């Protein structure tokens, strides 16, 4: 069954306000119903780990109501869609140029909402510089709450162009690591055993799987080791590193082993400091 708008308009001749009111109510009712149906359809397609972003639902609802508003305006001015589109082309181009920055943020927000690289409550890092907990995902911006109790508000377009690391997905726990340099006097096998045993002592880290140690490089001052352990969540990252370093320091002191870079620094920086100040080092020839 096809509705004839001219026939309906003829029945309301002389009652244009009533005609516009009834037509507008019909358009907005259809928009509300379509938004509800779209929301139900999206909810049925969601997964347990990745629910439908609230921003996507808002965008779909807004699109239907914008369409209903335009249809009501055209009904009031008595224009059809083809005439309205032809007459508003220049206006749309001007508005698009003036709002290109905001539109880029909005479209980036739509893309982030569809792809869902992060959710509310996730700890993320933007370009390895800005880290925080996602507290709000808006049309134009995303708000992060940092560990220093401050808010960072980033445009969605800036987030879409940079590298993003999600520390809360696919699981809360992840592997962290610290670097330790030891001298050549201690065998690699013994050093790995000492470091792994010390890294397993802090109660804050995940007990299973246990920490392990890998040799990362041979340098002039000694052997570089990477101590790897599992962090229960990003909020515990700093505490885990602090306690692992403290446990390693205690284990090395019990063995009476000092990292070589401490001794090297004590030897090399003293003459440099003396030369910078214009004085000869103690014990040097005049």
N, C-alpha and C positions, 0 to 999 in steps of 0.2 A: 504494500500500500504506500503510495507516494503522496506526500503533503504538497499541495499547491499553495505557495505563499501568496500569490496574487488573489486567489479565491478567498483565502483567510483574511487578507487585507481588505477585500471588498466588503466583507461582513462587518468590519469595524470602521467603515467610512464615517467621518464626523466624530469619531471617538479615538483619535490617534494616541492620546496619553494612555488610555486603557489598553490599546493595542500594543504599545511599547512596553507597558508594565507586564502584560501577560506574556509577551514574547521574551522579555528579559528574564522573568521568573522561570520560564521553560528552559531557556539556555543555561541558567545557573543551576537549575535542578539537574539537568543532564550532566553538567560539569561535575557537580557533587557526586552523582551516582557513578560516573566514569572514574573519578578519583578513588572512590571506595573500592570499586571492582579492581582497579589497577593495584591498589594497596593489598587487597586479598591475594591477587595473583602473585605479587612479589613476595609476600610472606610465605606462600606455599613453596616457592622455589628456593628459599633460603636454606643454608646448612647450619648445623649446630655451632661450628667453629667460626663461620662468617655470616652473621645476620645481615639483613638488608640495611644499608646505611640510612639513617634518618634523613640525611640531605637528599638522597634520591627520591624518597617519598614526597618530600616537600617540593622538589622540582617538578615532579609529575603532577602534583595537585595544582601548583601555580600555573603550569602550562594549560591545563584545562580551564582554569578560571580566567586566565588572560584571553583565551579563545572566546569564552562566553562574554567577556566584557567587550571585546571588539565586535562580536556579533550583535550585541545590544546597541552599541553606538551606531553601527551601520543601519540597524533597524530604525533608530530614532531619526537619523538624517535622511533616510530613504534612499540609500545608495546600495548597489550590489557589490559583491566581492571584487569583481574584475575592475570596476571603476575605482574602488578604494585602493587596491594594490597599485594601480597605475599612477594615481595621484600622490601616494605616500612614498614612492620610491626615493625621491630626492631627500625627503625628511628622514627616512631610515638611514640613508647614506651619511647624512650630516651627524645624526645621533651616534651612529656606529663609529665615526671618526673621533668624535668628542669623548666617547666613553670606551675607547678601545682598551685602555688599561683595566678598567673595571670589568669589561666583558671578558678579557683574557683571564682574570681571576675567577669569574663565574664559570666559564667553560672548563677551566682547570679544576675547579671544585666539582663540576659534574663528572669529569674524567676520574678524579680521585674517588668520588662516591661510587662510580661503577666498578672501578678496579679494586677498591678497598684495600690499599696497601697497609693501612693502619686503622685502628678502631679507638673509640673512647676508652681510656685507661691504659693504652699501650705506651711503653717507653720507647722513644724513637730518637734517632740522631740524624740531623740534616747536614750533609756534607762534612761529617766528622767534626763539626764545630759547635752546633747548637743541639743540646740534648735536653729532653724533658718528657713529661707525661702528658699525653693528649687529653685535654679536658673539654674541648669544644671544636667541632668541625662545622664552620659556617659556609655561607654562599661564597664569600670572598676570601676569608682568612681561616687559619687554623691556630688555635691557642694552645701553647704548651706551658706546663707548670714545672719549673726547674727545681733541682735539689737545693738551690739557694733561696727557695720560697719567693721566687719572682715569676712573673708572666712574660712569655715571649710570644708575640703575635706575628705570624708570618703570612704573607699573601700566598694564596693557593698556586698562583702561577710561578712563584719563586720555588716552591716545594716541588712542583712538577718538573722543573728544569735541573734540579740538583740530585745528588746521590742521597738516597734515604736508606737508613738501616733501622730495622724493627727488632728491638731486643726482646720483645714479648711474643714473637711468632717465629716458627710454628709452636714453640713451647716457651715457658717462662724461663727455664734454666738454659744456660749456654756456657760455652767454654771460654774462660779467661786465661791470661798468661802474664808472667812477669819475666824480665831478663836479668840474669845475674852473671857477672864475669868473675872467674876464678883463675888463679895462677896455674902455670904448667907444672908446679911442684906436686899438685894433687892429681892422681890418676882420674881419667874420665869416668871409669866405672864406679869408683868410690864417690866421686863428686855427684854423680847422678843419684846414687843411693842416698847420700846425705840430704840432697835437695828434695827428693821425692818424699822421704820420711818426714822432713820438717814441714813441707807443704801440706801434709795430711793431718797435722796436729790441730789447726784451728777448727773449732766446732761450727763456724759460720758457713764453711764451704760444704758442698754436696759430698757425702762420704762415698757414694758409689755412682759412677766409676771413680776409682782413686786417682790422685794426681800422677802425672808422669813427667819426665824430663827428656828434652832433646837438645843435642848440640847444634847451635845455629851457625857458629862461625869460629874460626881461629884468627885472633887478632894479635897485634904486637904485644899488648899487655897481658894476654891470657886467653882463655877459652870462654866463649860466650854461650851460656845455657839459656834455654827457654823452658821455664817451669809452667806446666799447663794444669789447670784445675777447673772444676765446674762450679759456676756461680748460681745460686738458687733463683736469683732475680736481679734485674738491673739496679734496683734500689739498694742491694747489698754489694754492689760492685766495688765501691771504694773501701768498705770495711773488709771485704775479702782480700784485696790487694794489700791493705795495711797489715792485716794479721799474718798473711803469708810472708811478707817481707820481714816482719818481726820474728817469726818462727825461724826463718832462714838465718837471720842475723844471730839469734841465740844459738843455733846449731853450729855455726861457724866459729863463734866465740868459744864454745865448749871444746872445739877442736883446736883452738888457738890459731885459726886461719884468718888472715885479713885479705880482703879483695885487693888485687894488685893496683887498681886505679887509685886507691887511697894513698898508697905509698908514692906512686908516680906523681900524683898531684902535689904532695908535700915537697917533693924534690924539685919539680920544675917550676912551680909557681913562685917560690921564694926569690930566686934570682931575677925572674921577670918583674916581680913587684919592685925589687930594688933598682933595677935598671930604669923602670918607668918613673921612679921617684928621683932619679939622678944620683943614687948612692950605690956604691959597690957592695956586693954581698959580703956577709961576715966571713972572715977568713980568706977573702980573695986578695990577690996581690994588688998593691996600689998602682 
